[in-house]
Amino acid sequence: MDAYYSRTQPTRSLAATMPACREHCIRCHKDFSVNYPSACIVPHVFDSRCDPLRLYSGEFQWMSECCGGYGTVTEEEPGSGVFRMMELTACYRGPHTTRKDVVRLQYNGVSILRCKHNRSGKCIRNYLTQRSRPVFDKEVVYCDGDEQDRHHDG
């Protein structure tokens, strides 16, 4: 009798026996199997080659390369690595997407970049994480052609 289906015996659900399908977000470049309204987070990216603005307080302010004054951090002394994030929000926070038509106007050539694939078809972009210190451009994998998206007018 145990070789047959029984209404009295619990059975494993189909979802529990199948491996999770992973998709690739074309906005943040994270592979995901679960999506929710704030799953995709793209941090502001700061240009390490630019000089920060010296404030009246003596501190130095960095403006994000992607969003300008909408994303700023303050450093006590240039090069000290001690930053005040001052409620730094993300460049983008929302659901993951695999649809190019959704992201097309968000590409900015700095923090939201088009997928670049290797010979096996895998995206080579790195997933940037929002954290307690700023993300600088040298942490981003830039490729030929990214500059076409800078200052995109739509």
C-alpha positions in Angstrom: 0.0 0.0 0.0 2.9 2.5 0.6 3.8 2.4 -3.1 0.5 4.0 -4.0 -0.8 7.5 -3.3 -2.8 7.7 -0.1 -5.2 10.4 0.9 -4.3 9.9 4.5 -0.5 10.2 4.1 1.0 13.7 3.7 2.8 14.2 0.4 5.6 16.6 -0.4 4.5 19.6 -2.4 5.7 20.0 -5.9 7.3 23.3 -5.0 9.4 21.6 -2.3 10.8 19.1 -4.7 11.7 21.5 -7.5 14.8 23.6 -7.4 14.2 27.4 -7.1 14.3 29.1 -10.5 16.9 31.9 -10.4 16.4 35.0 -12.5 18.9 37.9 -13.1 17.8 41.4 -12.3 18.9 43.7 -15.2 18.9 46.7 -12.9 21.0 45.6 -9.9 22.6 42.5 -11.4 21.6 40.2 -8.5 20.4 36.7 -9.2 17.1 36.2 -7.4 14.4 33.6 -6.9 12.1 35.7 -4.7 10.9 39.2 -5.5 9.2 41.8 -3.3 8.6 45.6 -3.5 12.0 46.6 -2.1 14.2 43.6 -3.2 16.3 45.6 -5.7 18.5 48.2 -4.1 21.1 50.1 -6.1 23.4 52.4 -4.0 24.7 55.8 -5.1 28.1 55.7 -6.6 30.7 58.3 -5.8 33.6 59.4 -8.1 36.9 58.9 -6.3 38.8 61.1 -8.9 36.8 64.3 -8.0 37.7 66.6 -5.2 35.1 66.9 -2.5 33.4 70.2 -1.6 34.9 71.8 1.6 32.1 72.8 3.9 32.0 75.7 6.3 32.3 73.2 9.2 35.6 72.0 7.8 34.3 68.7 6.7 34.3 67.5 3.1 31.1 66.6 1.1 31.0 64.1 -1.7 28.2 64.2 -4.2 27.1 61.0 -6.0 28.1 60.7 -9.6 24.7 59.2 -10.4 22.3 61.5 -8.7 24.4 64.6 -7.7 23.1 66.4 -4.7 20.4 63.9 -4.1 23.0 61.5 -2.8 25.7 63.0 -0.6 28.1 61.8 2.1 30.4 63.8 4.4 34.0 62.9 5.2 35.7 64.3 8.3 39.1 64.7 6.5 39.8 63.8 2.8 41.3 60.3 2.7 40.4 59.5 6.3 37.7 57.0 5.3 35.4 58.2 8.1 32.1 59.1 6.5 28.8 60.4 7.8 26.1 58.9 5.6 23.5 61.5 6.6 20.4 59.3 5.9 21.8 58.3 2.5 19.1 56.7 0.5 19.5 54.4 -2.4 19.8 55.5 -6.0 17.0 53.0 -6.6 14.8 50.9 -4.3 12.0 48.8 -5.7 11.3 45.3 -7.2 13.8 43.3 -9.3 13.1 43.2 -13.0 14.1 41.1 -16.0 12.2 43.4 -18.5 14.4 45.8 -20.5 11.5 48.1 -21.2 11.1 48.8 -17.5 14.8 49.7 -16.9 15.6 51.3 -20.3 15.2 55.0 -19.1 16.9 54.3 -15.7 20.4 53.4 -17.2 22.7 56.1 -16.2 26.2 54.8 -17.0 27.3 55.0 -13.3 25.2 52.9 -10.9 22.5 51.4 -13.1 24.3 49.7 -16.0 23.3 47.4 -18.8 24.2 43.8 -18.5 27.4 42.7 -20.2 27.7 39.0 -20.9 30.7 36.7 -21.1 31.0 34.0 -23.8 28.9 31.6 -21.8 26.1 34.2 -21.5 26.5 35.1 -17.8 26.3 38.7 -16.8 29.8 40.0 -15.6 28.5 43.0 -13.7 29.0 43.0 -10.0 26.1 43.4 -7.6 26.7 46.5 -5.5 25.4 46.5 -1.9 24.0 49.4 0.1 26.1 49.6 3.3 27.4 51.9 6.0 30.1 53.4 3.8 29.8 54.9 0.4 30.4 52.9 -2.9 33.1 54.5 -5.0 33.5 54.1 -8.8 36.6 51.8 -8.5 34.3 49.1 -7.0 32.1 49.0 -10.1 32.8 46.9 -13.2 32.7 49.3 -16.0 32.7 48.2 -19.7 33.1 49.8 -23.1 29.9 51.5 -24.1 28.7 52.5 -20.6 29.4 56.1 -21.4 26.5 56.0 -23.9 24.1 56.0 -21.0 25.5 58.9 -19.0 23.3 62.0 -18.9 20.5 60.0 -20.7 17.7 62.3 -21.7 15.2 59.6 -22.3 
